Amino acid sequence: MQKNLLKQKYEMGNRIEKIKNYNQIILAIAGTIGVLFLFFAAFFVLVDMSSSFFDNASNNNNGVLATEKTNQLQKENLRKQIISFNKIQVIDSANQIFLIPVTQADLVDAEKGNGVSGFTSTKSIRGSYDEFYENIYNNLVLYYKYTKESSIIFDKRISIEEFIIHESGQKKYVVISACQIDSNKDGYLNEDDLQELFIYDIQKKSLHKIVAKENYTTLNVSQPNQSNDLVAHFGIDRNQDGVFESSTEPMIFYHINLESMKIEEFIKPEQIEQLQSLLEGK
């Protein structure tokens, strides 16, 4: 009788041990599957993030073709970009004046110009467009509803990084940062090049280029709170390599005089020298 009890206890102990081992195996398998799932999930998230990063990096290298490229295309009577209009905005509701930015699309393959606009295709091929650049503009058009007239602001090839509408009293201006020169020599006019500053007087229908130093680039233009001033923030391409590096090169503010269409100093040059000397401990 005692032997049977011992035997049953022994068998029961074996069963409990087997169940423990089985549970441990199941937990180990479940843990491994969980780790693998998290690994693959993290992998796909990383791939997606890196894909977006490289896509954005790629887009930053595109924009309006530089003059050297268009000159070569013209020799062969070819074009690689066509114009497009993707938005419209009212900038003067009383006089019903509309602003229409002009953007462009890259063609996968260059096509013959043949004197027709980009709206008329010279060949019927699906997938002929590589990419539209909705936020890189090559011109601005003003439309006056009451007179049914339109005006093209720029009469030269240009890439517009940003524009704002500025009001001063009863007057309105289109303030534009843009570039005409491929300063970084990547074959495109875009935000990576040094930006010039332009102001279009809507009332007078006249465009003004705001003269700054040759190695200055327009970072942004704004109207500070509680101020009627228009202020330009410039980056200084100190080593004059055609690229502004915000982490290693200086910046400066200027006031824009809308009467003279010139920039004016906030801080005098001699004071800048004084500040530099103080920084150096001289």
VENVEN-V16556 format. One record per residue. RES is the residue in three letters. PSI is psi as a letter, one per 20 degrees, with the letter a starting at -180 (none if undefined). OMEGA is omega in radians with two decimals (* if undefined). BURIAL is + if it has 16 or more other C-alpha atoms within 10 Angstrom, else -. Layout:
res=(RES/RES)
psi=(PSI/PSI)
omega=(OMEGA/OMEGA)
burial=(BURIAL/BURIAL)
This chain:
res=(MET/GLN/LYS/ASN/LEU/LEU/LYS/GLN/LYS/TYR/GLU/MET/GLY/ASN/ARG/ILE/GLU/LYS/ILE/LYS/ASN/TYR/ASN/GLN/ILE/ILE/LEU/ALA/ILE/ALA/GLY/THR/ILE/GLY/VAL/LEU/PHE/LEU/PHE/PHE/ALA/ALA/PHE/PHE/VAL/LEU/VAL/ASP/MET/SER/SER/SER/PHE/PHE/ASP/ASN/ALA/SER/ASN/ASN/ASN/ASN/GLY/VAL/LEU/ALA/THR/GLU/LYS/THR/ASN/GLN/LEU/GLN/LYS/GLU/ASN/LEU/ARG/LYS/GLN/ILE/ILE/SER/PHE/ASN/LYS/ILE/GLN/VAL/ILE/ASP/SER/ALA/ASN/GLN/ILE/PHE/LEU/ILE/PRO/VAL/THR/GLN/ALA/ASP/LEU/VAL/ASP/ALA/GLU/LYS/GLY/ASN/GLY/VAL/SER/GLY/PHE/THR/SER/THR/LYS/SER/ILE/ARG/GLY/SER/TYR/ASP/GLU/PHE/TYR/GLU/ASN/ILE/TYR/ASN/ASN/LEU/VAL/LEU/TYR/TYR/LYS/TYR/THR/LYS/GLU/SER/SER/ILE/ILE/PHE/ASP/LYS/ARG/ILE/SER/ILE/GLU/GLU/PHE/ILE/ILE/HIS/GLU/SER/GLY/GLN/LYS/LYS/TYR/VAL/VAL/ILE/SER/ALA/CYS/GLN/ILE/ASP/SER/ASN/LYS/ASP/GLY/TYR/LEU/ASN/GLU/ASP/ASP/LEU/GLN/GLU/LEU/PHE/ILE/TYR/ASP/ILE/GLN/LYS/LYS/SER/LEU/HIS/LYS/ILE/VAL/ALA/LYS/GLU/ASN/TYR/THR/THR/LEU/ASN/VAL/SER/GLN/PRO/ASN/GLN/SER/ASN/ASP/LEU/VAL/ALA/HIS/PHE/GLY/ILE/ASP/ARG/ASN/GLN/ASP/GLY/VAL/PHE/GLU/SER/SER/THR/GLU/PRO/MET/ILE/PHE/TYR/HIS/ILE/ASN/LEU/GLU/SER/MET/LYS/ILE/GLU/GLU/PHE/ILE/LYS/PRO/GLU/GLN/ILE/GLU/GLN/LEU/GLN/SER/LEU/LEU/GLU/GLY/LYS)
psi=(g/h/h/g/g/h/g/g/g/g/g/g/g/g/g/g/g/g/g/g/g/g/h/g/g/g/h/g/g/g/g/g/g/g/g/g/g/h/g/h/g/h/g/h/g/g/g/g/g/h/g/h/g/h/g/g/h/g/h/h/j/r/c/p/p/q/h/h/g/h/g/g/h/h/h/j/l/r/q/i/q/q/q/q/o/i/r/q/q/p/i/n/h/g/j/m/p/q/p/o/q/p/a/r/q/p/q/g/p/q/r/p/g/k/j/q/r/i/i/o/p/i/q/n/p/q/k/i/p/g/q/q/n/h/j/o/q/i/r/p/p/p/p/o/g/h/i/k/q/q/p/p/g/p/j/r/p/q/p/o/g/q/q/q/p/p/p/o/c/j/q/q/q/o/p/p/p/r/q/i/p/m/h/j/l/j/i/q/o/a/i/i/r/p/p/r/p/q/p/p/o/h/g/i/l/q/p/p/p/o/p/r/q/h/j/q/p/p/g/r/p/r/o/q/q/k/q/i/q/p/p/p/o/q/q/o/n/h/j/l/j/j/p/p/o/h/i/i/q/r/r/q/q/q/q/o/o/i/g/i/l/q/q/q/q/h/p/q/h/h/h/g/h/g/h/g/h/h/h/i/k/none)
omega=(3.14/3.13/3.14/3.10/3.10/-3.14/-3.13/3.10/-3.14/-3.14/3.10/3.10/3.11/-3.13/3.12/3.13/3.13/3.12/3.10/3.13/-3.14/3.13/3.12/3.13/3.13/3.13/3.13/3.13/3.14/3.11/3.12/3.12/3.12/3.13/3.12/3.13/3.13/3.13/-3.11/3.10/3.12/3.13/-3.11/3.07/3.13/3.12/-3.13/3.13/-3.13/3.11/3.11/-3.14/-3.10/3.07/3.12/3.12/3.12/-3.13/-3.13/3.13/-3.13/-3.11/3.10/-3.14/3.11/-3.06/-3.14/3.14/-3.13/3.09/3.12/3.12/-3.13/3.11/-3.13/-3.12/-3.12/3.00/-3.10/3.13/3.05/-3.11/3.12/3.10/-3.04/3.07/3.12/3.13/3.08/-3.14/3.07/-3.05/-3.13/-3.12/3.11/3.08/-3.10/3.04/-3.12/3.07/3.12/3.08/-3.06/3.07/3.04/3.03/3.11/3.11/3.08/-3.13/3.11/3.11/3.09/3.05/3.13/-3.13/3.13/3.12/3.10/-3.07/3.10/3.09/-3.10/-3.13/3.10/3.10/-3.10/3.14/3.12/-3.12/3.03/3.12/-3.00/-3.06/3.04/-3.03/3.12/3.06/3.06/3.14/3.05/3.12/-3.13/-3.00/-3.04/3.13/-3.12/3.10/3.06/-3.14/3.06/-3.03/-3.09/3.06/3.09/3.08/-3.05/3.04/-3.06/3.13/-3.05/3.00/3.08/3.05/-3.12/3.10/3.07/-3.03/3.11/-3.07/3.10/-3.13/2.96/-3.11/-2.93/2.93/-3.02/3.11/3.10/-3.06/3.09/-2.99/-3.13/3.01/3.11/3.09/-3.12/2.95/-3.12/-3.06/3.13/3.10/3.10/-3.02/3.03/-3.11/3.13/3.05/3.12/3.10/-3.05/-3.12/-3.09/-3.10/-3.10/-3.13/3.13/3.00/3.14/-3.04/3.02/3.12/-3.01/-3.07/3.07/3.03/-3.13/3.10/3.05/3.09/-3.06/3.03/-3.11/3.09/3.10/3.13/3.05/-3.09/2.99/-3.02/3.10/3.08/-3.10/2.93/-3.09/3.08/-2.96/-3.14/3.05/3.08/3.10/-3.14/3.08/3.10/-3.04/-3.11/-3.06/-3.10/-2.99/3.11/-3.11/3.11/3.02/2.99/3.11/3.08/-3.07/3.07/-3.12/-3.07/3.09/3.07/-3.12/-3.06/2.88/-3.10/-3.08/-3.12/-3.13/3.09/3.06/3.09/3.13/3.12/3.12/3.13/3.10/3.11/-3.11/3.13/-3.12/*)
burial=(-/-/-/-/-/-/-/-/-/-/-/-/-/-/-/-/-/-/-/-/-/-/-/-/-/-/-/-/-/-/-/-/-/-/-/-/-/-/-/-/-/-/-/-/-/-/-/-/-/-/-/-/-/-/-/-/-/-/-/-/-/+/+/+/+/+/+/-/-/+/-/-/+/-/-/-/-/+/+/+/+/-/+/+/-/-/-/-/-/-/+/-/-/-/-/-/+/+/+/+/+/+/+/+/+/+/+/-/-/-/+/+/+/-/-/-/-/+/-/-/-/-/-/-/-/-/-/-/-/-/-/+/+/+/-/+/+/+/+/+/+/+/+/+/-/-/-/-/-/-/-/-/-/-/-/-/+/+/+/+/+/+/+/-/-/+/-/-/-/-/-/+/+/+/+/+/+/+/+/+/+/+/+/+/-/-/+/+/+/+/+/+/+/+/+/+/+/+/+/+/+/+/-/-/-/-/+/-/-/+/-/-/-/-/+/+/+/+/+/+/+/-/-/-/-/-/-/-/-/+/+/+/+/+/+/+/+/+/-/-/-/+/+/+/-/-/-/-/-/-/+/-/+/+/+/+/-/+/-/-/-/-/+/-/-/-/-/-/-/-/-/-/-/-/-/-/-/-/-/-/-/-)
